[in-house]
Amino acid sequence: MDKLKSDSDIMVYLRNVRIALQKISAQTGLNIDIRATPDGYAYVEAGDYMAIQYDNDTGFGETYEYRSKTYFSTWRDVELQQIVLGGEPTKKGPAPASKQDH
């Protein structure tokens, strides 16, 4: 981002991001909404899912949450691997066994 030195540099960069998002939207048939703020908060909503990023005030960096809004009566957190765009989240499977267990 250091090379974005002027407002026009920023607008060209954002235009390219917009073009990439429009292509993803066209390929998937999903509406995609994104919001970002200078204080580290950002979210993207794609179809029935939302991904949220924010500073967690613990000093260990950022926190990410993934939520489904359609397949539960209220917003509910899901793991990233459970997301099925255009469908219900997959169920959590058992944790993989470690090689030390064998």
ABEGO torsion letter per residue (X at the ends): XAABABAAAAAAAAAAAAAAAAAAAAAAGBBBBBBBBAAGBBBBBBEABBBBBBBAGAGAEBBBBBBBAAABABBBBBBAAABBBGBBBBBBBBBBBBAAAX
